[in-house]
């Protein structure tokens, strides 16, 4: 065995040991009820995603462009400093996301926790879950659906600050003229998600609601 292969195997063994220790720590912390927020990272076609959950459900999906360290700091400030990296707590979420990106899942079956949103924004964000896979609405149509037709800009802000993108599919909301509008993960990510669901999608870029 040459030195390079030995180093690679040693590194892999070290990673397995660290993962095992991390898993044991997480298990003990859960048993002692010391964890309020569990998180893990997953790879996806739109980059690395941070997933975070509470006992109530999935509380955050964050794109790499948002800065995962910054998101963890915000979760610590707004929810609880008792945050722990715990892969097993989010296995179901990671699996459903994998299925979505593979094209075999068209809707999510996950409990969500929208405590990071205001009451109005929660109303909008929950309504996002009723937009069918491969379909889009305009911000104005979404405002109509929640019974607040004049609140188009407020609806746009609720979409732009959606703490659980992809699972609550704010990427399916466009401007009335068919252009993209804003998106927390960036317009490229929004386009990729729309094309994943509908390969014929050909919306134009824009940044205003």
Phi and psi in degrees as GROMACS dihedral restraints (atoms count N, CA, C in turn):
[ dihedral_restraints ]
;  ai    aj    ak    al  type     phi  dphi    fc
    3     4     5     6     1   -79.4    20    10
    4     5     6     7     1   169.2    20    10
    6     7     8     9     1   -62.7    20    10
    7     8     9    10     1   -37.9    20    10
    9    10    11    12     1   -63.4    20    10
   10    11    12    13     1   -46.4    20    10
   12    13    14    15     1   -64.1    20    10
   13    14    15    16     1   -38.3    20    10
   15    16    17    18     1   -62.2    20    10
   16    17    18    19     1   -43.5    20    10
   18    19    20    21     1   -64.5    20    10
   19    20    21    22     1   -39.3    20    10
   21    22    23    24     1   -64.8    20    10
   22    23    24    25     1   -42.9    20    10
   24    25    26    27     1   -66.9    20    10
   25    26    27    28     1   -38.8    20    10
   27    28    29    30     1   -64.3    20    10
   28    29    30    31     1   -41.6    20    10
   30    31    32    33     1   -64.7    20    10
   31    32    33    34     1   -42.4    20    10
   33    34    35    36     1   -62.1    20    10
   34    35    36    37     1   -41.1    20    10
   36    37    38    39     1   -65.1    20    10
   37    38    39    40     1   -40.0    20    10
   39    40    41    42     1   -63.6    20    10
   40    41    42    43     1   -40.9    20    10
   42    43    44    45     1   -64.3    20    10
   43    44    45    46     1   -40.9    20    10
   45    46    47    48     1   -63.2    20    10
   46    47    48    49     1   -40.4    20    10
   48    49    50    51     1   -64.0    20    10
   49    50    51    52     1   -44.4    20    10
   51    52    53    54     1   -63.3    20    10
   52    53    54    55     1   -42.4    20    10
   54    55    56    57     1   -61.4    20    10
   55    56    57    58     1   -41.4    20    10
   57    58    59    60     1   -63.9    20    10
   58    59    60    61     1   -44.6    20    10
   60    61    62    63     1   -64.8    20    10
   61    62    63    64     1   -40.1    20    10
   63    64    65    66     1   -61.9    20    10
   64    65    66    67     1   -42.1    20    10
   66    67    68    69     1   -63.3    20    10
   67    68    69    70     1   -41.9    20    10
   69    70    71    72     1   -64.2    20    10
   70    71    72    73     1   -42.2    20    10
   72    73    74    75     1   -61.7    20    10
   73    74    75    76     1   -45.1    20    10
   75    76    77    78     1   -63.0    20    10
   76    77    78    79     1   -41.9    20    10
   78    79    80    81     1   -62.9    20    10
   79    80    81    82     1   -44.0    20    10
   81    82    83    84     1   -66.3    20    10
   82    83    84    85     1   -40.1    20    10
   84    85    86    87     1   -63.8    20    10
   85    86    87    88     1   -40.3    20    10
   87    88    89    90     1   -65.3    20    10
   88    89    90    91     1   -41.9    20    10
   90    91    92    93     1   -61.9    20    10
   91    92    93    94     1   -34.5    20    10
   93    94    95    96     1   -90.8    20    10
   94    95    96    97     1     3.5    20    10
   96    97    98    99     1    56.4    20    10
   97    98    99   100     1    46.8    20    10
   99   100   101   102     1  -101.5    20    10
  100   101   102   103     1    -0.8    20    10
  102   103   104   105     1  -114.3    20    10
  103   104   105   106     1   124.6    20    10
  105   106   107   108     1  -100.1    20    10
  106   107   108   109     1   -30.7    20    10
  108   109   110   111     1  -133.6    20    10
  109   110   111   112     1   121.8    20    10
  111   112   113   114     1  -104.6    20    10
  112   113   114   115     1   146.6    20    10
  114   115   116   117     1  -144.4    20    10
  115   116   117   118     1   161.9    20    10
  117   118   119   120     1  -156.2    20    10
  118   119   120   121     1   165.9    20    10
  120   121   122   123     1  -108.2    20    10
  121   122   123   124     1   144.4    20    10
  123   124   125   126     1  -135.5    20    10
  124   125   126   127     1   149.4    20    10
  126   127   128   129     1   -85.6    20    10
  127   128   129   130     1   150.0    20    10
  129   130   131   132     1  -154.0    20    10
  130   131   132   133     1   167.0    20    10
  132   133   134   135     1   -63.1    20    10
  133   134   135   136     1   -16.4    20    10
  135   136   137   138     1  -107.5    20    10
  136   137   138   139     1    23.7    20    10
  138   139   140   141     1   100.1    20    10
  139   140   141   142     1   178.3    20    10
  141   142   143   144     1   -66.2    20    10
  142   143   144   145     1   134.5    20    10
  144   145   146   147     1  -116.8    20    10
  145   146   147   148     1   137.7    20    10
  147   148   149   150     1   -96.3    20    10
  148   149   150   151     1   127.1    20    10
  150   151   152   153     1  -111.0    20    10
  151   152   153   154     1   133.8    20    10
  153   154   155   156     1  -134.9    20    10
  154   155   156   157     1   142.4    20    10
  156   157   158   159     1  -139.2    20    10
  157   158   159   160     1   155.5    20    10
  159   160   161   162     1  -114.2    20    10
  160   161   162   163     1  -176.6    20    10
  162   163   164   165     1   -62.4    20    10
  163   164   165   166     1   -25.9    20    10
  165   166   167   168     1   -79.3    20    10
  166   167   168   169     1   -26.8    20    10
  168   169   170   171     1   150.3    20    10
  169   170   171   172     1  -170.6    20    10
  171   172   173   174     1   -64.3    20    10
  172   173   174   175     1   123.5    20    10
  174   175   176   177     1  -110.9    20    10
  175   176   177   178     1   -19.4    20    10
  177   178   179   180     1  -156.7    20    10
  178   179   180   181     1   136.2    20    10
  180   181   182   183     1  -124.4    20    10
  181   182   183   184     1   118.2    20    10
  183   184   185   186     1  -121.5    20    10
  184   185   186   187     1   134.0    20    10
  186   187   188   189     1   -77.6    20    10
  187   188   189   190     1   155.6    20    10
  189   190   191   192     1   -60.0    20    10
  190   191   192   193     1   -34.3    20    10
  192   193   194   195     1   -64.8    20    10
  193   194   195   196     1   -18.8    20    10
  195   196   197   198     1   -78.6    20    10
  196   197   198   199     1   -18.0    20    10
  198   199   200   201     1    86.3    20    10
  199   200   201   202     1    98.3    20    10
  201   202   203   204     1   -63.8    20    10
  202   203   204   205     1   -36.3    20    10
  204   205   206   207     1   -63.1    20    10
  205   206   207   208     1   -40.2    20    10
  207   208   209   210     1   -65.1    20    10
  208   209   210   211     1   -40.6    20    10
  210   211   212   213     1   -63.4    20    10
  211   212   213   214     1   -41.6    20    10
  213   214   215   216     1   -63.1    20    10
  214   215   216   217     1   -38.4    20    10
  216   217   218   219     1   -63.3    20    10
  217   218   219   220     1   -42.5    20    10
  219   220   221   222     1   -65.9    20    10
  220   221   222   223     1   -40.3    20    10
  222   223   224   225     1   -63.4    20    10
  223   224   225   226     1   -38.4    20    10
  225   226   227   228     1   -63.5    20    10
  226   227   228   229     1   -39.2    20    10
  228   229   230   231     1   -74.4    20    10
  229   230   231   232     1   -42.2    20    10
  231   232   233   234     1   -89.9    20    10
  232   233   234   235     1   -27.5    20    10
  234   235   236   237     1  -111.0    20    10
  235   236   237   238     1   -64.4    20    10
  237   238   239   240     1  -172.5    20    10
  238   239   240   241     1   143.7    20    10
  240   241   242   243     1   -76.1    20    10
  241   242   243   244     1    -6.1    20    10
  243   244   245   246     1   -86.9    20    10
  244   245   246   247     1    73.4    20    10
  246   247   248   249     1  -110.8    20    10
  247   248   249   250     1   137.4    20    10
  249   250   251   252     1  -142.0    20    10
  250   251   252   253     1   137.5    20    10
  252   253   254   255     1   -71.0    20    10
  253   254   255   256     1   121.9    20    10
  255   256   257   258     1  -149.4    20    10
  256   257   258   259     1    99.4    20    10
  258   259   260   261     1   -64.0    20    10
  259   260   261   262     1   -40.7    20    10
  261   262   263   264     1   -65.7    20    10
  262   263   264   265     1   -31.7    20    10
  264   265   266   267     1   -66.6    20    10
  265   266   267   268     1   -20.0    20    10
  267   268   269   270     1  -119.7    20    10
  268   269   270   271     1    18.4    20    10
  270   271   272   273     1   -59.4    20    10
  271   272   273   274     1   -42.3    20    10
  273   274   275   276     1   -64.0    20    10
  274   275   276   277     1   -41.9    20    10
  276   277   278   279     1   -63.6    20    10
  277   278   279   280     1   -46.1    20    10
  279   280   281   282     1   -61.0    20    10
  280   281   282   283     1   -41.0    20    10
  282   283   284   285     1   -63.9    20    10
  283   284   285   286     1   -44.1    20    10
  285   286   287   288     1   -66.5    20    10
  286   287   288   289     1   -35.8    20    10
  288   289   290   291     1   -65.5    20    10
  289   290   291   292     1   -42.2    20    10
  291   292   293   294     1   -57.7    20    10
  292   293   294   295     1   -44.2    20    10
  294   295   296   297     1   -64.2    20    10
  295   296   297   298     1   -38.6    20    10
  297   298   299   300     1   -62.3    20    10
  298   299   300   301     1   -48.1    20    10
  300   301   302   303     1   -69.6    20    10
  301   302   303   304     1   -23.6    20    10
  303   304   305   306     1   -79.7    20    10
  304   305   306   307     1   -10.5    20    10
  306   307   308   309     1    87.5    20    10
  307   308   309   310     1     7.2    20    10
  309   310   311   312     1   -97.3    20    10
  310   311   312   313     1    -9.8    20    10
  312   313   314   315     1  -120.5    20    10
  313   314   315   316     1   128.7    20    10
  315   316   317   318     1  -109.9    20    10
  316   317   318   319     1    -7.4    20    10
  318   319   320   321     1  -151.9    20    10
  319   320   321   322     1   157.7    20    10
  321   322   323   324     1  -104.3    20    10
  322   323   324   325     1   144.6    20    10
  324   325   326   327     1  -119.9    20    10
  325   326   327   328     1    75.0    20    10
  327   328   329   330     1  -136.7    20    10
  328   329   330   331     1   138.2    20    10
  330   331   332   333     1   -70.2    20    10
  331   332   333   334     1   141.0    20    10
  333   334   335   336     1  -121.6    20    10
  334   335   336   337     1   152.5    20    10
  336   337   338   339     1  -123.6    20    10
  337   338   339   340     1   109.5    20    10
  339   340   341   342     1  -104.0    20    10
  340   341   342   343     1    33.0    20    10
  342   343   344   345     1   -68.2    20    10
  343   344   345   346     1   -14.5    20    10
  345   346   347   348     1   -78.2    20    10
  346   347   348   349     1    -9.2    20    10
  348   349   350   351     1  -108.1    20    10
  349   350   351   352     1   154.9    20    10
  351   352   353   354     1   -74.7    20    10
  352   353   354   355     1   169.4    20    10
  354   355   356   357     1   -58.9    20    10
  355   356   357   358     1   -44.8    20    10
  357   358   359   360     1   -64.1    20    10
  358   359   360   361     1   -45.5    20    10
  360   361   362   363     1   -64.5    20    10
  361   362   363   364     1   -35.3    20    10
  363   364   365   366     1   -60.3    20    10
  364   365   366   367     1   -42.0    20    10
  366   367   368   369     1   -58.8    20    10
  367   368   369   370     1   -45.4    20    10
  369   370   371   372     1   -65.8    20    10
  370   371   372   373     1   -47.0    20    10
  372   373   374   375     1   -65.8    20    10
  373   374   375   376     1   -36.6    20    10
  375   376   377   378     1   -67.7    20    10
  376   377   378   379     1   -33.3    20    10
  378   379   380   381     1   -66.6    20    10
  379   380   381   382     1   -27.0    20    10
  381   382   383   384     1   -57.6    20    10
  382   383   384   385     1   -32.8    20    10
  384   385   386   387     1   -66.4    20    10
  385   386   387   388     1   -10.8    20    10
  387   388   389   390     1   -95.9    20    10
  388   389   390   391     1    -0.6    20    10
  390   391   392   393     1   -83.3    20    10
  391   392   393   394     1   121.0    20    10
  393   394   395   396     1   -66.5    20    10
  394   395   396   397     1   150.6    20    10
  396   397   398   399     1   -52.3    20    10
  397   398   399   400     1   131.3    20    10
  399   400   401   402     1    81.2    20    10
  400   401   402   403     1    -1.8    20    10
  402   403   404   405     1  -107.8    20    10
  403   404   405   406     1   160.4    20    10
  405   406   407   408     1  -134.9    20    10
  406   407   408   409     1   155.8    20    10
  408   409   410   411     1  -126.9    20    10
  409   410   411   412     1   159.8    20    10
  411   412   413   414     1   -88.7    20    10
  412   413   414   415     1   163.0    20    10
  414   415   416   417     1   -59.7    20    10
  415   416   417   418     1   -37.0    20    10
  417   418   419   420     1   -65.8    20    10
  418   419   420   421     1   -41.4    20    10
  420   421   422   423     1   -65.0    20    10
  421   422   423   424     1   -38.9    20    10
  423   424   425   426     1   -65.9    20    10
  424   425   426   427     1   -38.7    20    10
  426   427   428   429     1   -61.8    20    10
  427   428   429   430     1   -39.8    20    10
  429   430   431   432     1   -62.0    20    10
  430   431   432   433     1   -42.2    20    10
  432   433   434   435     1   -64.6    20    10
  433   434   435   436     1   -30.6    20    10
  435   436   437   438     1   -92.9    20    10
  436   437   438   439     1     6.1    20    10
  438   439   440   441     1    79.6    20    10
  439   440   441   442     1    20.7    20    10
  441   442   443   444     1  -132.5    20    10
  442   443   444   445     1    70.2    20    10
  444   445   446   447     1   -62.2    20    10
  445   446   447   448     1   -21.1    20    10
  447   448   449   450     1   -90.0    20    10
  448   449   450   451     1    -4.2    20    10
  450   451   452   453     1   -96.9    20    10
  451   452   453   454     1    41.5    20    10
  453   454   455   456     1   -63.0    20    10
  454   455   456   457     1   -45.4    20    10
  456   457   458   459     1   -67.9    20    10
  457   458   459   460     1   -37.2    20    10
  459   460   461   462     1   -65.8    20    10
  460   461   462   463     1   -36.3    20    10
  462   463   464   465     1   -64.7    20    10
  463   464   465   466     1   -41.5    20    10
  465   466   467   468     1   -60.6    20    10
  466   467   468   469     1   -41.2    20    10
  468   469   470   471     1   -65.6    20    10
  469   470   471   472     1   -38.0    20    10
  471   472   473   474     1   -63.5    20    10
  472   473   474   475     1   -38.7    20    10
  474   475   476   477     1   -68.4    20    10
  475   476   477   478     1   -41.2    20    10
  477   478   479   480     1   -68.3    20    10
  478   479   480   481     1   -22.5    20    10
  480   481   482   483     1  -110.0    20    10
  481   482   483   484     1    15.0    20    10
  483   484   485   486     1   -56.7    20    10
  484   485   486   487     1   117.1    20    10
  486   487   488   489     1   -77.7    20    10
  487   488   489   490     1    -9.4    20    10
  489   490   491   492     1  -128.0    20    10
  490   491   492   493     1    60.0    20    10
  492   493   494   495     1   -61.9    20    10
  493   494   495   496     1   161.9    20    10
  495   496   497   498     1    75.5    20    10
  496   497   498   499     1   -58.7    20    10
  498   499   500   501     1   -66.2    20    10
  499   500   501   502     1   -46.7    20    10
  501   502   503   504     1  -102.0    20    10
  502   503   504   505     1    99.1    20    10
  504   505   506   507     1   -77.8    20    10
  505   506   507   508     1    74.8    20    10
  507   508   509   510     1   -67.3    20    10
  508   509   510   511     1   -15.4    20    10
  510   511   512   513     1   -66.3    20    10
  511   512   513   514     1   -14.8    20    10
  513   514   515   516     1   -86.4    20    10
  514   515   516   517     1     7.8    20    10
  516   517   518   519     1  -110.4    20    10
  517   518   519   520     1   125.5    20    10
  519   520   521   522     1  -123.0    20    10
  520   521   522   523     1   171.4    20    10
  522   523   524   525     1   -70.9    20    10
  523   524   525   526     1   162.7    20    10
  525   526   527   528     1   -59.8    20    10
  526   527   528   529     1   -32.3    20    10
  528   529   530   531     1   -82.0    20    10
  529   530   531   532     1     2.6    20    10
  531   532   533   534     1    91.9    20    10
  532   533   534   535     1    -4.7    20    10
  534   535   536   537     1   -78.7    20    10
  535   536   537   538     1   167.6    20    10
  537   538   539   540     1   -69.0    20    10
  538   539   540   541     1   -39.2    20    10
  540   541   542   543     1    79.8    20    10
  541   542   543   544     1  -157.4    20    10
  543   544   545   546     1   -96.9    20    10
  544   545   546   547     1   169.5    20    10
  546   547   548   549     1  -163.0    20    10
  547   548   549   550     1   133.7    20    10
  549   550   551   552     1   -58.1    20    10
  550   551   552   553     1   -36.6    20    10
  552   553   554   555     1   -89.4    20    10
  553   554   555   556     1     3.4    20    10
  555   556   557   558     1    97.8    20    10
  556   557   558   559     1   154.6    20    10
  558   559   560   561     1   -67.6    20    10
  559   560   561   562     1   -29.8    20    10
  561   562   563   564     1   -64.9    20    10
  562   563   564   565     1   -43.6    20    10
  564   565   566   567     1   -63.7    20    10
  565   566   567   568     1   -41.3    20    10
  567   568   569   570     1   -61.4    20    10
  568   569   570   571     1   -43.9    20    10
  570   571   572   573     1   -62.4    20    10
  571   572   573   574     1   -43.8    20    10
  573   574   575   576     1   -62.9    20    10
  574   575   576   577     1   -39.3    20    10
  576   577   578   579     1   -66.8    20    10
  577   578   579   580     1   -41.7    20    10
  579   580   581   582     1   -65.9    20    10
  580   581   582   583     1   -38.6    20    10
  582   583   584   585     1   -72.9    20    10
  583   584   585   586     1   -29.5    20    10
  585   586   587   588     1   -60.4    20    10
  586   587   588   589     1   -43.5    20    10
  588   589   590   591     1   -81.0    20    10
  589   590   591   592     1   -30.1    20    10
  591   592   593   594     1  -144.6    20    10
  592   593   594   595     1    95.0    20    10
  594   595   596   597     1   -56.7    20    10
  595   596   597   598     1   -19.7    20    10
  597   598   599   600     1   -86.5    20    10
  598   599   600   601     1    -2.2    20    10
  600   601   602   603     1   -60.5    20    10
  601   602   603   604     1   133.9    20    10
  603   604   605   606     1  -143.9    20    10
  604   605   606   607     1    47.0    20    10
  606   607   608   609     1   -68.7    20    10
  607   608   609   610     1   157.5    20    10
  609   610   611   612     1   -99.7    20    10
  610   611   612   613     1   153.8    20    10
  612   613   614   615     1   -78.8    20    10
  613   614   615   616     1   142.3    20    10
  615   616   617   618     1  -161.8    20    10
  616   617   618   619     1   158.1    20    10
  618   619   620   621     1  -119.9    20    10
  619   620   621   622     1    -0.5    20    10
  621   622   623   624     1  -104.9    20    10
  622   623   624   625     1   148.7    20    10
